[in-house]
Each structure stands twice: as structure tokens, then as C-alpha cells.
């Protein structure tokens, strides 16, 4: 949805559920999915979502004027998570109900456990599992942990195709066409 002259730029093969809200200065990469009830509100600063990333049901993504939001490629943002004005690098999993605050940095291949709080300006190192409120390092991740996260991303890609096919002809107003010249 356009907001003050800014409208979302959506890549190819993106699924946006009909009950999701994507507003303002938002960019969504190819192959990503935005699920039911999710809110992505780029009304204060830019929100960038990479390729093949899934923003699950009822997640909220927002910013402050001085804190844009960047989410990398192949990221899972779990149901009901709140992600605010931070950076999440590639191949991360943000657990159900987690909160990530302004200017936090979650580095590549990390997991924020369900219900955790990553505080303002907190840095989560690469290949770490953090949990708790505030989130603390519980262990380093092994290759099998990273592979499991990749499987979740692929599962959601498949689900997105099924949901989009099921909704074709039902509601197209929230399923954005590809960006011009995005062939």
C-alpha cells in the first residue's frame, strides 16, 4: 500500500497473504513470503527484506526514523515476532514471539530462540543460538543446525506456492505484480 508517495517494491515470485499489510518504503526480494496477519510498516524508514525470506503469521516489522530495518536472504521470522529497526543478516532464524529492538545486529546463520529479547544495539555473533530476556549465547551452531534452518526456508517457499495457487482468482489485491523490468 502506498504511503506518502512511497510504495512497496516487490520482487518476482513473492507471496503476500491477503490479510498481511505491507505499507510504504518496503522492498521485498524475489521468492519471499509474507504470511497472514503480518504487518510490515515502512512509514518512518526503509524496510528491506532479502530473497527467499519468510515473514510468518502476525509478525510485526517496523522502524524508527534513524533506524531502518534490513533482513537478509533466506531468513525465517517466526509467528508473532516483533522486529524493529535492526539488521538481521542472511540465513538466520528468528523464533516465534521473539523481539529484536532498534540497532541490534543478528549476524549470519544465527538463531534467536522463541520468546527471546535481543536488546537495543545488542550484537548476536555468527553461528550462535541465543535465548532468554535479555538474550544470551547458549551455544554455537553446528552445520546440521544451519541445514535445518535452510530446510525451513525451503518448506515455506513450497507453502507459498501452494497458498498463492489456492488464492488465485480469490483475492489479488495484496498479491503484488513483479517490479517493472524485473524479468
Phi and psi restraints in degrees (value plus and minus 20) as a CYANA .aco file:
   2 UNK   PHI     -91.8   -51.8
   2 UNK   PSI     122.9   162.9
   3 UNK   PHI    -162.0  -122.0
   3 UNK   PSI      98.5   138.5
   4 UNK   PHI      28.9    68.9
   4 UNK   PSI      25.6    65.6
   5 UNK   PHI      61.6   101.6
   5 UNK   PSI     -21.6    18.4
   6 UNK   PHI    -127.0   -87.0
   6 UNK   PSI     110.2   150.2
   7 UNK   PHI    -149.6  -109.6
   7 UNK   PSI     132.1   172.1
   8 UNK   PHI     -80.1   -40.1
   8 UNK   PSI     124.5   164.5
   9 UNK   PHI    -127.7   -87.7
   9 UNK   PSI     100.7   140.7
  10 UNK   PHI    -140.7  -100.7
  10 UNK   PSI     108.1   148.1
  11 UNK   PHI     -91.8   -51.8
  11 UNK   PSI    -190.4  -150.4
  12 UNK   PHI    -100.3   -60.3
  12 UNK   PSI     132.4   172.4
  13 UNK   PHI      36.5    76.5
  13 UNK   PSI      21.0    61.0
  14 UNK   PHI    -122.0   -82.0
  14 UNK   PSI     115.6   155.6
  15 UNK   PHI    -125.8   -85.8
  15 UNK   PSI     105.6   145.6
  16 UNK   PHI    -142.5  -102.5
  16 UNK   PSI      94.6   134.6
  17 UNK   PHI     -80.9   -40.9
  17 UNK   PSI     127.9   167.9
  18 UNK   PHI     -81.9   -41.9
  18 UNK   PSI     -42.2    -2.2
  19 UNK   PHI    -118.0   -78.0
  19 UNK   PSI     -16.2    23.8
  20 UNK   PHI    -101.2   -61.2
  20 UNK   PSI     134.7   174.7
  21 UNK   PHI    -142.0  -102.0
  21 UNK   PSI     100.7   140.7
  22 UNK   PHI    -142.0  -102.0
  22 UNK   PSI      96.4   136.4
  23 UNK   PHI    -153.6  -113.6
  23 UNK   PSI     114.3   154.3
  24 UNK   PHI      62.2   102.2
  24 UNK   PSI    -161.7  -121.7
  25 UNK   PHI    -100.9   -60.9
  25 UNK   PSI      59.9    99.9
  26 UNK   PHI    -149.8  -109.8
  26 UNK   PSI     117.0   157.0
  27 UNK   PHI    -146.1  -106.1
  27 UNK   PSI     108.2   148.2
  28 UNK   PHI    -141.0  -101.0
  28 UNK   PSI     104.8   144.8
  29 UNK   PHI     -95.9   -55.9
  29 UNK   PSI     142.5   182.5
  30 UNK   PHI     -71.6   -31.6
  30 UNK   PSI     120.5   160.5
  31 UNK   PHI      55.3    95.3
  31 UNK   PSI     -13.3    26.7
  32 UNK   PHI    -105.3   -65.3
  32 UNK   PSI     147.0   187.0
  33 UNK   PHI    -160.2  -120.2
  33 UNK   PSI     119.6   159.6
  34 UNK   PHI    -140.4  -100.4
  34 UNK   PSI      97.2   137.2
  35 UNK   PHI    -115.0   -75.0
  35 UNK   PSI     155.5   195.5
  36 UNK   PHI     -75.5   -35.5
  36 UNK   PSI     110.1   150.1
  37 UNK   PHI      58.2    98.2
  37 UNK   PSI     -22.2    17.8
  38 UNK   PHI     -89.0   -49.0
  38 UNK   PSI     126.6   166.6
  39 UNK   PHI    -144.3  -104.3
  39 UNK   PSI     103.6   143.6
  40 UNK   PHI    -144.1  -104.1
  40 UNK   PSI      83.7   123.7
  41 UNK   PHI    -134.4   -94.4
  41 UNK   PSI      75.4   115.4
  42 UNK   PHI    -113.8   -73.8
  42 UNK   PSI      36.1    76.1
  43 UNK   PHI    -116.6   -76.6
  43 UNK   PSI     -30.3     9.7
  44 UNK   PHI    -138.2   -98.2
  44 UNK   PSI     -60.2   -20.2
  45 UNK   PHI    -168.5  -128.5
  45 UNK   PSI     148.9   188.9
  46 UNK   PHI     -89.6   -49.6
  46 UNK   PSI     123.6   163.6
  47 UNK   PHI    -137.9   -97.9
  47 UNK   PSI     102.0   142.0
  48 UNK   PHI    -136.3   -96.3
  48 UNK   PSI     107.9   147.9
  49 UNK   PHI    -140.6  -100.6
  49 UNK   PSI     107.8   147.8
  50 UNK   PHI     -94.5   -54.5
  50 UNK   PSI    -186.6  -146.6
  51 UNK   PHI    -100.2   -60.2
  51 UNK   PSI     125.9   165.9
  52 UNK   PHI      36.7    76.7
  52 UNK   PSI      11.6    51.6
  53 UNK   PHI    -119.8   -79.8
  53 UNK   PSI     121.5   161.5
  54 UNK   PHI    -137.7   -97.7
  54 UNK   PSI     108.6   148.6
  55 UNK   PHI    -127.6   -87.6
  55 UNK   PSI      86.1   126.1
  56 UNK   PHI    -100.8   -60.8
  56 UNK   PSI     154.5   194.5
  57 UNK   PHI     -69.7   -29.7
  57 UNK   PSI     113.2   153.2
  58 UNK   PHI      44.6    84.6
  58 UNK   PSI      -5.6    34.4
  59 UNK   PHI     -92.0   -52.0
  59 UNK   PSI     130.3   170.3
  60 UNK   PHI    -143.0  -103.0
  60 UNK   PSI     104.6   144.6
  61 UNK   PHI    -137.6   -97.6
  61 UNK   PSI     106.2   146.2
  62 UNK   PHI    -170.6  -130.6
  62 UNK   PSI     154.8   194.8
  63 UNK   PHI    -160.1  -120.1
  63 UNK   PSI     152.2   192.2
  64 UNK   PHI    -134.0   -94.0
  64 UNK   PSI     146.1   186.1
  65 UNK   PHI     -73.3   -33.3
  65 UNK   PSI     -61.4   -21.4
  66 UNK   PHI    -115.7   -75.7
  66 UNK   PSI     -14.3    25.7
  67 UNK   PHI    -154.7  -114.7
  67 UNK   PSI      64.8   104.8
  68 UNK   PHI     -87.6   -47.6
  68 UNK   PSI     150.8   190.8
  69 UNK   PHI    -140.1  -100.1
  69 UNK   PSI     107.8   147.8
  70 UNK   PHI    -147.9  -107.9
  70 UNK   PSI     104.6   144.6
  71 UNK   PHI    -140.3  -100.3
  71 UNK   PSI     108.6   148.6
  72 UNK   PHI     -97.3   -57.3
  72 UNK   PSI    -182.9  -142.9
  73 UNK   PHI    -102.9   -62.9
  73 UNK   PSI     129.2   169.2
  74 UNK   PHI      38.1    78.1
  74 UNK   PSI      22.9    62.9
  75 UNK   PHI    -126.8   -86.8
  75 UNK   PSI     123.5   163.5
  76 UNK   PHI    -131.0   -91.0
  76 UNK   PSI     103.4   143.4
  77 UNK   PHI    -129.1   -89.1
  77 UNK   PSI      91.4   131.4
  78 UNK   PHI     -88.7   -48.7
  78 UNK   PSI     147.9   187.9
  79 UNK   PHI     -73.1   -33.1
  79 UNK   PSI     112.1   152.1
  80 UNK   PHI      50.3    90.3
  80 UNK   PSI     -10.2    29.8
  81 UNK   PHI     -92.2   -52.2
  81 UNK   PSI     131.3   171.3
  82 UNK   PHI    -137.0   -97.0
  82 UNK   PSI      99.1   139.1
  83 UNK   PHI    -142.4  -102.4
  83 UNK   PSI      96.0   136.0
  84 UNK   PHI    -150.3  -110.3
  84 UNK   PSI      92.0   132.0
  85 UNK   PHI      33.5    73.5
  85 UNK   PSI      25.0    65.0
  86 UNK   PHI    -152.3  -112.3
  86 UNK   PSI    -195.2  -155.2
  87 UNK   PHI    -144.5  -104.5
  87 UNK   PSI     107.5   147.5
  88 UNK   PHI    -139.4   -99.4
  88 UNK   PSI      97.0   137.0
  89 UNK   PHI     -98.0   -58.0
  89 UNK   PSI    -195.9  -155.9
  90 UNK   PHI     -84.3   -44.3
  90 UNK   PSI     132.0   172.0
  91 UNK   PHI      41.8    81.8
  91 UNK   PSI      13.7    53.7
  92 UNK   PHI    -121.8   -81.8
  92 UNK   PSI     139.9   179.9
  93 UNK   PHI    -144.9  -104.9
  93 UNK   PSI     103.3   143.3
  94 UNK   PHI    -126.2   -86.2
  94 UNK   PSI      92.9   132.9
  95 UNK   PHI     -88.4   -48.4
  95 UNK   PSI     144.3   184.3
  96 UNK   PHI     -74.2   -34.2
  96 UNK   PSI     111.1   151.1
  97 UNK   PHI      50.9    90.9
  97 UNK   PSI      -9.1    30.9
  98 UNK   PHI     -93.9   -53.9
  98 UNK   PSI     138.9   178.9
  99 UNK   PHI    -147.8  -107.8
  99 UNK   PSI     107.1   147.1
 100 UNK   PHI    -140.6  -100.6
 100 UNK   PSI     100.2   140.2
 101 UNK   PHI    -116.1   -76.1
 101 UNK   PSI     153.5   193.5
 102 UNK   PHI     -68.8   -28.8
 102 UNK   PSI     118.5   158.5
 103 UNK   PHI      42.8    82.8
 103 UNK   PSI      -7.4    32.6
 104 UNK   PHI     -93.5   -53.5
 104 UNK   PSI     138.1   178.1
 105 UNK   PHI    -153.9  -113.9
 105 UNK   PSI      99.5   139.5
 106 UNK   PHI    -128.4   -88.4
 106 UNK   PSI      92.0   132.0
 107 UNK   PHI    -101.3   -61.3
 107 UNK   PSI     146.8   186.8
 108 UNK   PHI     -63.5   -23.5
 108 UNK   PSI     119.2   159.2
 109 UNK   PHI      40.2    80.2
 109 UNK   PSI      13.6    53.6
 110 UNK   PHI    -124.6   -84.6
 110 UNK   PSI     141.3   181.3
 111 UNK   PHI    -146.4  -106.4
 111 UNK   PSI     108.6   148.6
 112 UNK   PHI    -123.0   -83.0
 112 UNK   PSI      94.0   134.0
 113 UNK   PHI     -83.6   -43.6
 113 UNK   PSI     134.7   174.7
 114 UNK   PHI     -72.5   -32.5
 114 UNK   PSI     117.6   157.6
 115 UNK   PHI      55.5    95.5
 115 UNK   PSI     -10.4    29.6
 116 UNK   PHI    -106.4   -66.4
 116 UNK   PSI     138.8   178.8
 117 UNK   PHI    -139.7   -99.7
 117 UNK   PSI      93.8   133.8
 118 UNK   PHI    -116.4   -76.4
 118 UNK   PSI      93.2   133.2
 119 UNK   PHI     -95.0   -55.0
 119 UNK   PSI     149.9   189.9
 120 UNK   PHI     -75.7   -35.7
 120 UNK   PSI     110.5   150.5
 121 UNK   PHI      44.6    84.6
 121 UNK   PSI     -11.3    28.7
 122 UNK   PHI     -92.3   -52.3
 122 UNK   PSI     123.2   163.2
 123 UNK   PHI    -134.5   -94.5
 123 UNK   PSI     107.5   147.5
 124 UNK   PHI    -124.1   -84.1
 124 UNK   PSI      98.0   138.0
 125 UNK   PHI     -85.6   -45.6
 125 UNK   PSI     143.2   183.2
 126 UNK   PHI     -85.5   -45.5
 126 UNK   PSI     127.4   167.4
 127 UNK   PHI      38.5    78.5
 127 UNK   PSI      16.7    56.7
 128 UNK   PHI    -136.2   -96.2
 128 UNK   PSI     126.4   166.4
 129 UNK   PHI    -123.0   -83.0
 129 UNK   PSI     102.7   142.7
 130 UNK   PHI    -136.9   -96.9
 130 UNK   PSI     130.6   170.6
 131 UNK   PHI    -173.3  -133.3
 131 UNK   PSI     135.8   175.8
 132 UNK   PHI      83.3   123.3
 132 UNK   PSI     159.3   199.3
 133 UNK   PHI    -157.2  -117.2
 133 UNK   PSI      77.4   117.4
 134 UNK   PHI     -96.3   -56.3
 134 UNK   PSI     137.3   177.3
 135 UNK   PHI     -88.0   -48.0
 135 UNK   PSI     113.8   153.8
 136 UNK   PHI    -149.0  -109.0
 136 UNK   PSI     135.6   175.6
 137 UNK   PHI     -87.9   -47.9
 137 UNK   PSI     107.7   147.7
 138 UNK   PHI    -119.9   -79.9
 138 UNK   PSI     -56.5   -16.5
 139 UNK   PHI    -192.5  -152.5
 139 UNK   PSI     148.0   188.0
 140 UNK   PHI    -104.7   -64.7
 140 UNK   PSI     129.8   169.8
 141 UNK   PHI    -108.3   -68.3
 141 UNK   PSI     125.1   165.1
 142 UNK   PHI    -115.0   -75.0
 142 UNK   PSI     148.2   188.2
 143 UNK   PHI     -77.6   -37.6
 143 UNK   PSI     -55.7   -15.7
 144 UNK   PHI     -87.0   -47.0
 144 UNK   PSI     -49.7    -9.7
 145 UNK   PHI     -86.5   -46.5
 145 UNK   PSI     -64.5   -24.5
 146 UNK   PHI     -83.6   -43.6
 146 UNK   PSI     -61.7   -21.7
 147 UNK   PHI     -84.0   -44.0
 147 UNK   PSI     -59.0   -19.0
 148 UNK   PHI     -81.5   -41.5
 148 UNK   PSI     -61.0   -21.0
 149 UNK   PHI     -83.8   -43.8
 149 UNK   PSI     -58.5   -18.5
 150 UNK   PHI     -83.5   -43.5
 150 UNK   PSI     -56.9   -16.9
 151 UNK   PHI     -84.6   -44.6
 151 UNK   PSI     -58.6   -18.6
 152 UNK   PHI     -81.0   -41.0
 152 UNK   PSI     -64.1   -24.1
 153 UNK   PHI     -78.6   -38.6
 153 UNK   PSI     -66.0   -26.0
 154 UNK   PHI     -86.5   -46.5
 154 UNK   PSI     -57.6   -17.6
 155 UNK   PHI     -79.3   -39.3
 155 UNK   PSI     -64.9   -24.9
 156 UNK   PHI     -89.8   -49.8
 156 UNK   PSI     -49.8    -9.8
 157 UNK   PHI     -82.0   -42.0
 157 UNK   PSI     -65.9   -25.9
 158 UNK   PHI     -84.1   -44.1
 158 UNK   PSI     -63.4   -23.4
 159 UNK   PHI     -81.0   -41.0
 159 UNK   PSI     -59.9   -19.9
 160 UNK   PHI     -81.0   -41.0
 160 UNK   PSI     -62.3   -22.3
 161 UNK   PHI     -82.3   -42.3
 161 UNK   PSI     -62.7   -22.7
 162 UNK   PHI     -85.3   -45.3
 162 UNK   PSI     -64.4   -24.4
 163 UNK   PHI     -86.1   -46.1
 163 UNK   PSI     -62.1   -22.1
 164 UNK   PHI     -83.1   -43.1
 164 UNK   PSI     -63.0   -23.0
 165 UNK   PHI     -82.3   -42.3
 165 UNK   PSI     -59.7   -19.7
 166 UNK   PHI     -87.4   -47.4
 166 UNK   PSI     -51.4   -11.4
 167 UNK   PHI    -110.4   -70.4
 167 UNK   PSI     -33.6     6.4
 168 UNK   PHI     -73.4   -33.4
 168 UNK   PSI     111.0   151.0
 169 UNK   PHI      64.6   104.6
 169 UNK   PSI     -31.8     8.2
 170 UNK   PHI    -113.8   -73.8
 170 UNK   PSI     -81.1   -41.1
 171 UNK   PHI    -158.2  -118.2
 171 UNK   PSI      95.3   135.3
 172 UNK   PHI    -130.8   -90.8
 172 UNK   PSI     -25.1    14.9
 173 UNK   PHI     -85.8   -45.8
 173 UNK   PSI     -46.8    -6.8
 174 UNK   PHI    -126.0   -86.0
 174 UNK   PSI     -14.2    25.8
 175 UNK   PHI    -124.2   -84.2
 175 UNK   PSI      77.7   117.7
 176 UNK   PHI     -91.0   -51.0
 176 UNK   PSI     124.5   164.5
 177 UNK   PHI     -92.8   -52.8
 177 UNK   PSI     144.0   184.0
 178 UNK   PHI     -82.3   -42.3
 178 UNK   PSI     135.9   175.9
 179 UNK   PHI     -83.0   -43.0
 179 UNK   PSI     119.6   159.6
 180 UNK   PHI     -73.6   -33.6
 180 UNK   PSI     113.9   153.9
 181 UNK   PHI      58.1    98.1
 181 UNK   PSI     -10.2    29.8
 182 UNK   PHI    -109.5   -69.5
 182 UNK   PSI       4.1    44.1
